[in-house]
Amino acid sequence: MEIVAYLRSPTAIRERCGQLFTVAVEGKSRYFSCDLTQLGRVADYVILVMREQYPDLQIPFHSRWRHFEAGGVSRNSQLDQKLTGLTSVEKAVAKFDLAMISVLLDAGAGNTWCYYEQETGLSFGRSEGLAVASFQMFCQGVFSSQPRQPLQVDAQRLQALTETELSDGFGANVDNPLVGIAGRLRLLQKLGQVLLSLPHMFGEENPRPGNLVHYLLSKSCNNRLAAATVLSAVLEGLAQIWTGRLEVAGVNLGDVWFHPDVADDHLVPFHKLSQWLTYSLLEPLQELGLEVTNLDALTGLAEYRNGGLCLDLGLISVKSPDILLQPQAVTSEVIVEWRALTVILLDHIAATVREKLGMSAEELPLVKILQGGTWTAGRKIAAELRTGGIPPIQIESDGTVF
């Protein structure tokens, strides 16, 4: 299906989001105004935040692996110790298992939930809390059906997982409620089914998400692998796990939404979680000695921290205060347009940041600007402007989009 292949490409994300960006810049959007004169100011703020965190500008990728270091605890090193004795490919498979399960569980946690980590006595909310909780569940063998091999995620165990087990793993209860537990559980159970249905990607015996390592190694050439190839594999492999999404000819499109101002079929792809997952799979591949090429083919992430940065610093503004006053559905034109503007503006912010720092796209790819700057800056400005650091627009999410 040509249209499905297109809608799964970073090219389509930029082209379709670009149409909505043009509408807004021309002043024809019903929901947002766009003021590109603020780009310099936003870039300055992002650079400030980058230098606070990474004074030498040696910035790692924006990925799940950063969250596993929450609280200054070197959990990634702990994991490496636990994986001692495995071959380099087996280690990569285990790390893929962890990254994939953790990212799929990384939808908005709500404002009140937090995870208490018994091992360290530390508590974490939001994305870091979900990361640390999923890390500990992985290490405890919660996602493995084989007690002797706890450090794996397999199809059999995912399908048998219960809501109680997931709630317990997250330390969620009436007094510590986590948004979207049921949605997360459905996602993992669906993943278990999909692993079994795609043996060429996830393995014939004991299908695991991490077996995607073998599939990607077969796609590499001279130890080189394009970032877009990783995204393509993620989108193909995980397409069927998303419930209640748009379909074309029976194919689930995933993070693709309708907006009337987009030409032809009115569909706008984002693939936010899939790209976040792709970014998180690159490091285990690099550890295997693969060179990941053309990083900037992937787009920025259309989520509320990056989008909030654009709103809070005046790059975009709402045309009606009602947008800020009532929660918006993920499917709404407002949210689709906000996300589209975010994708394109992240490219503009990245270009402006590089220009101000005198650095090239090779030296400072978008995936590093997301990590060092925009995502953190979005969270920082939200905390300065609103109690609890909530995003400027409230979103009704089922735990599988953001």
C-alpha positions as CSV (number, residue, x, y, z in Angstrom):
1,M,0.0,0.0,0.0
2,E,1.7,3.1,-1.3
3,I,-0.3,5.5,0.9
4,V,0.5,3.5,4.1
5,A,4.2,3.5,3.3
6,Y,4.1,7.3,2.7
7,L,2.2,8.0,5.9
8,R,4.8,6.0,7.8
9,S,7.7,8.1,6.5
10,P,9.3,11.2,8.1
11,T,8.9,12.9,4.8
12,A,5.1,12.6,5.2
13,I,5.3,14.0,8.7
14,R,7.1,17.1,7.6
15,E,5.0,17.6,4.4
16,R,1.6,17.2,6.1
17,C,2.6,19.2,9.2
18,G,4.1,21.8,6.9
19,Q,0.8,22.4,5.3
20,L,-0.8,23.3,8.6
21,F,2.3,25.4,9.5
22,T,1.8,27.4,6.2
23,V,-1.9,27.9,7.0
24,A,-1.0,29.3,10.5
25,V,1.9,31.5,9.2
26,E,-0.5,33.0,6.6
27,G,-2.9,33.9,9.4
28,K,-5.6,31.5,8.1
29,S,-5.6,29.0,11.0
30,R,-8.8,28.9,13.1
31,Y,-6.9,28.1,16.3
32,F,-3.4,29.5,16.3
33,S,-1.3,32.5,15.3
34,C,2.3,32.0,14.5
35,D,5.0,34.7,15.2
36,L,8.3,33.7,13.8
37,T,10.0,36.9,15.0
38,Q,10.2,35.1,18.4
39,L,12.5,32.3,17.0
40,G,15.7,34.1,18.2
41,R,14.3,34.5,21.8
42,V,13.2,30.9,21.9
43,A,16.6,29.7,20.6
44,D,18.4,31.8,23.3
45,Y,16.2,30.2,26.0
46,V,16.9,26.7,24.7
47,I,20.7,27.4,24.5
48,L,20.6,28.7,28.1
49,V,19.0,25.4,29.2
50,M,21.4,23.4,27.1
51,R,24.4,25.1,28.7
52,E,23.0,24.6,32.2
53,Q,22.8,20.9,31.7
54,Y,25.7,20.3,29.3
55,P,28.3,23.2,29.6
56,D,30.6,21.6,27.0
57,L,27.6,21.0,24.7
58,Q,28.5,17.3,24.6
59,I,24.9,16.3,24.6
60,P,23.7,12.7,24.4
61,F,20.7,11.5,22.3
62,H,17.1,12.3,23.5
63,S,16.1,8.8,24.5
64,R,14.7,6.6,27.3
65,W,18.2,5.9,28.5
66,R,18.5,9.4,29.9
67,H,15.4,8.8,32.1
68,F,17.0,5.6,33.5
69,E,19.6,7.8,35.1
70,A,17.0,9.9,37.1
71,G,18.1,11.1,40.5
72,G,21.8,10.7,39.4
73,V,21.6,6.9,39.8
74,S,23.6,5.0,37.2
75,R,21.0,2.4,36.5
76,N,22.4,1.8,32.9
77,S,25.7,0.7,34.4
78,Q,23.8,-1.6,36.8
79,L,22.0,-3.1,33.8
80,D,25.3,-3.6,32.0
81,Q,26.6,-5.5,35.1
82,K,23.5,-7.7,35.2
83,L,24.0,-8.5,31.5
84,T,27.6,-9.6,32.0
85,G,28.2,-13.0,30.3
86,L,25.9,-12.4,27.4
87,T,27.3,-11.8,23.9
88,S,27.2,-8.3,22.5
89,V,24.1,-9.1,20.3
90,E,22.3,-10.8,23.3
91,K,23.0,-7.6,25.4
92,A,21.5,-5.5,22.6
93,V,18.4,-7.7,22.4
94,A,17.9,-7.3,26.2
95,K,18.3,-3.5,25.9
96,F,15.8,-3.4,23.0
97,D,13.4,-5.4,25.2
98,L,13.8,-2.9,28.0
99,A,13.7,0.2,25.8
100,M,10.6,-0.9,23.9
101,I,8.6,-1.9,26.9
102,S,9.5,1.3,28.8
103,V,8.7,3.6,25.9
104,L,5.4,2.0,25.3
105,L,4.6,2.5,29.0
106,D,5.7,6.2,28.7
107,A,2.4,8.0,28.1
108,G,1.4,10.9,30.3
109,A,1.3,9.8,34.0
110,G,-0.9,12.7,35.2
111,N,0.0,15.3,37.8
112,T,-0.4,13.4,41.0
113,W,1.2,10.0,40.5
114,C,4.7,9.2,41.7
115,Y,6.9,6.1,41.9
116,Y,8.8,5.3,45.1
117,E,11.9,3.3,44.3
118,Q,12.6,1.0,47.2
119,E,16.2,0.3,46.1
120,T,17.2,4.0,46.4
121,G,14.5,5.5,48.6
122,L,13.9,8.1,45.8
123,S,10.5,9.2,44.4
124,F,9.9,10.2,40.8
125,G,6.9,11.6,38.9
126,R,5.9,11.8,35.3
127,S,8.3,10.4,32.6
128,E,11.2,9.6,34.9
129,G,8.9,7.8,37.3
130,L,7.5,5.6,34.5
131,A,11.0,5.0,33.3
132,V,12.4,4.0,36.7
133,A,9.3,1.8,37.5
134,S,9.5,0.0,34.2
135,F,13.3,-0.4,34.6
136,Q,12.8,-2.1,38.0
137,M,9.9,-4.3,36.7
138,F,12.2,-5.4,33.9
139,C,15.0,-6.2,36.3
140,Q,12.6,-8.1,38.6
141,G,11.5,-10.3,35.6
142,V,7.9,-9.0,35.5
143,F,7.9,-9.2,31.7
144,S,9.6,-12.6,31.4
145,S,7.9,-16.0,31.4
146,Q,11.2,-17.7,32.2
147,P,12.2,-17.3,35.9
148,R,15.8,-18.3,35.0
149,Q,16.0,-15.5,32.4
150,P,14.4,-12.5,34.1
151,L,16.0,-9.9,31.9
152,Q,13.8,-10.3,28.9
153,V,10.4,-9.4,27.6
154,D,8.5,-12.2,25.8
155,A,5.2,-12.7,24.1
156,Q,3.9,-15.4,26.5
157,R,4.3,-13.2,29.6
158,L,2.9,-10.0,28.0
159,Q,-0.3,-11.7,27.1
160,A,-0.7,-13.1,30.6
161,L,0.0,-9.7,32.3
162,T,-2.8,-8.4,34.6
163,E,-3.9,-5.0,35.5
164,T,-3.0,-5.7,39.2
165,E,0.5,-6.7,38.3
166,L,1.0,-3.5,36.3
167,S,-0.5,-1.3,39.0
168,D,1.6,-3.0,41.6
169,G,4.7,-2.5,39.5
170,F,4.0,1.2,39.2
171,G,3.0,1.5,42.9
172,A,-0.3,2.9,41.7
173,N,-3.4,2.7,43.9
174,V,-6.4,4.9,45.0
175,D,-4.1,7.3,46.9
176,N,-1.5,7.3,44.1
177,P,-3.5,7.1,40.9
178,L,-1.8,6.6,37.5
179,V,-3.6,7.8,34.4
180,G,-4.4,5.1,31.7
181,I,-3.4,1.9,33.4
182,A,-6.0,-0.1,31.4
183,G,-4.8,1.5,28.2
184,R,-1.2,0.6,28.9
185,L,-2.1,-3.0,29.8
186,R,-4.1,-3.4,26.5
187,L,-1.0,-2.0,24.7
188,L,1.3,-4.6,26.2
189,Q,-1.1,-7.5,25.7
190,K,-1.6,-6.5,22.1
191,L,2.2,-6.3,21.8
192,G,2.4,-9.9,23.0
193,Q,0.0,-11.0,20.2
194,V,1.9,-9.0,17.5
195,L,5.2,-10.6,18.5
196,L,3.7,-14.0,17.7
197,S,2.3,-12.8,14.4
198,L,5.5,-11.4,13.0
199,P,8.2,-14.2,13.4
200,H,10.4,-12.6,10.7
201,M,10.8,-9.6,12.9
202,F,10.5,-10.9,16.4
203,G,11.7,-14.5,16.2
204,E,10.2,-17.9,15.7
205,E,11.0,-19.3,19.1
206,N,10.3,-17.3,22.2
207,P,9.3,-14.1,20.3
208,R,10.7,-11.0,22.0
209,P,10.6,-7.3,21.0
210,G,14.4,-7.3,21.3
211,N,14.7,-9.7,18.4
212,L,14.2,-6.7,16.2
213,V,18.0,-6.3,16.6
214,H,18.6,-9.3,14.3
215,Y,16.1,-7.9,11.8
216,L,17.9,-4.5,11.8
217,L,21.3,-6.1,11.5
218,S,20.1,-7.8,8.4
219,K,19.1,-4.4,7.0
220,S,22.5,-2.8,7.7
221,C,25.2,-2.4,5.0
222,N,28.9,-2.1,5.7
223,N,28.0,-1.6,9.4
224,R,25.8,1.4,8.5
225,L,22.1,1.8,9.1
226,A,19.9,4.7,8.3
227,A,17.8,6.1,11.2
228,A,14.7,6.0,9.0
229,T,15.2,2.3,8.5
230,V,14.9,1.8,12.3
231,L,11.7,3.9,12.3
232,S,10.3,2.0,9.4
233,A,10.9,-1.3,11.3
234,V,9.3,0.0,14.4
235,L,6.2,1.3,12.6
236,E,5.8,-2.0,10.6
237,G,6.4,-4.2,13.6
238,L,4.2,-2.3,16.1
239,A,1.4,-1.1,13.7
240,Q,-1.2,-3.5,15.1
241,I,-0.8,-2.7,18.8
242,W,-2.6,0.7,18.6
243,T,-6.4,0.4,19.2
244,G,-9.1,2.7,17.9
245,R,-6.9,4.4,15.4
246,L,-7.5,5.3,11.7
247,E,-7.1,2.5,9.2
248,V,-6.5,2.4,5.5
249,A,-7.4,-0.8,3.7
250,G,-7.4,-2.7,7.0
251,V,-3.9,-1.4,8.0
252,N,-3.7,0.4,11.3
253,L,-2.0,3.8,10.8
254,G,-1.1,4.4,14.5
255,D,-0.3,8.1,15.4
256,V,-2.1,9.6,12.4
257,W,-5.0,12.0,12.7
258,F,-7.6,13.9,10.6
259,H,-7.5,17.6,9.9
260,P,-9.7,19.2,7.2
261,D,-7.0,21.8,6.2
262,V,-4.6,19.2,4.9
263,A,-4.9,18.4,1.2
264,D,-6.2,15.2,-0.4
265,D,-7.0,12.6,2.4
266,H,-6.7,15.1,5.3
267,L,-4.4,12.8,7.3
268,V,-1.5,14.1,9.4
269,P,1.1,11.6,10.7
270,F,3.2,12.2,13.8
271,H,4.4,8.8,15.1
272,K,5.6,10.5,18.3
273,L,6.0,7.4,20.5
274,S,7.5,5.4,17.6
275,Q,10.1,8.1,16.9
276,W,10.9,8.4,20.6
277,L,11.3,4.6,20.6
278,T,13.5,4.8,17.5
279,Y,15.7,7.4,19.2
280,S,15.9,5.0,22.2
281,L,17.0,2.0,20.0
282,L,19.9,3.8,18.4
283,E,22.3,3.6,21.3
284,P,22.2,-0.2,21.7
285,L,22.8,-0.4,17.9
286,Q,25.8,2.0,18.2
287,E,27.1,-0.2,21.0
288,L,27.1,-3.1,18.5
289,G,29.4,-1.0,16.3
290,L,26.8,0.1,13.8
291,E,27.0,3.7,12.5
292,V,23.5,5.2,12.4
293,T,23.3,7.6,9.5
294,N,21.0,10.5,8.5
295,L,19.7,11.2,12.0
296,D,18.0,14.4,11.0
297,A,15.7,12.5,8.6
298,L,13.6,11.8,11.8
299,T,11.5,14.7,13.1
300,G,11.1,16.4,16.4
301,L,8.5,14.9,18.8
302,A,5.0,16.3,18.6
303,E,4.3,16.2,22.4
304,Y,3.2,18.7,25.0
305,R,6.7,19.7,26.3
306,N,8.0,20.8,22.9
307,G,4.6,22.2,22.0
308,G,4.3,23.9,25.3
309,L,7.7,25.6,24.8
310,C,6.4,27.1,21.5
311,L,3.2,28.4,23.2
312,D,4.7,29.6,26.4
313,L,7.4,31.6,24.7
314,G,5.1,33.2,22.1
315,L,6.1,31.4,18.9
316,I,2.5,30.4,18.7
317,S,-0.6,31.8,20.5
318,V,-4.2,30.6,20.7
319,K,-6.9,32.6,19.0
320,S,-9.5,31.7,21.6
321,P,-8.9,31.5,25.4
322,D,-11.4,28.6,25.5
323,I,-8.6,26.4,24.1
324,L,-6.6,26.9,27.3
325,L,-9.6,26.6,29.6
326,Q,-11.0,23.2,28.7
327,P,-9.3,19.8,28.0
328,Q,-9.0,18.9,24.4
329,A,-9.4,15.5,22.9
330,V,-6.3,14.0,21.1
331,T,-8.4,13.7,18.0
332,S,-9.5,17.4,18.0
333,E,-8.3,19.7,15.3
334,V,-6.8,21.9,18.0
335,I,-4.4,19.2,19.2
336,V,-3.6,17.9,15.7
337,E,-2.7,21.4,14.6
338,W,-0.7,22.2,17.8
339,R,1.3,19.0,17.3
340,A,1.9,19.8,13.6
341,L,3.1,23.3,14.3
342,T,5.4,21.9,17.0
343,V,7.1,19.5,14.5
344,I,7.9,22.3,12.0
345,L,8.9,24.8,14.6
346,L,11.3,22.3,16.2
347,D,13.2,22.3,12.8
348,H,13.2,26.1,12.8
349,I,14.4,26.2,16.5
350,A,17.1,23.7,15.8
351,A,18.4,25.7,12.8
352,T,18.4,28.9,14.8
353,V,20.2,27.2,17.7
354,R,22.9,25.9,15.4
355,E,23.3,29.2,13.7
356,K,23.8,31.0,17.1
357,L,26.3,28.4,18.3
358,G,28.1,28.1,14.9
359,M,27.6,24.4,14.8
360,S,26.5,22.0,12.0
361,A,23.7,19.5,11.8
362,E,26.3,16.8,12.1
363,E,27.7,18.3,15.3
364,L,24.3,19.1,16.8
365,P,21.6,16.9,15.3
366,L,18.0,17.4,16.2
367,V,18.0,14.4,18.6
368,K,20.6,16.2,20.7
369,I,18.7,19.6,20.6
370,L,15.6,17.8,21.8
371,Q,17.6,16.3,24.7
372,G,19.7,19.3,25.7
373,G,17.2,21.9,25.0
374,T,13.6,21.9,23.8
375,W,12.1,19.2,25.9
376,T,13.8,20.3,29.1
377,A,13.1,24.0,28.2
378,G,9.4,23.2,27.7
379,R,9.2,21.5,31.1
380,K,11.2,24.4,32.7
381,I,9.0,27.2,31.4
382,A,5.9,25.3,32.3
383,A,7.1,25.0,35.9
384,E,7.7,28.7,36.0
385,L,4.3,29.6,34.6
386,R,1.9,27.1,36.1
387,T,1.5,25.2,39.3
388,G,2.6,21.6,38.9
389,G,4.3,22.4,35.6
390,I,1.2,21.3,33.7
391,P,1.2,22.0,29.9
392,P,-0.5,25.1,28.6
393,I,-3.2,23.1,26.9
394,Q,-4.8,20.2,28.7
395,I,-5.1,17.0,26.7
396,E,-7.5,14.1,27.2
397,S,-5.2,11.1,26.6
398,D,-5.8,7.4,27.0
399,G,-2.3,6.6,28.0
400,T,-1.2,5.6,24.5
401,V,-0.5,8.8,22.6
402,F,1.7,11.1,24.8
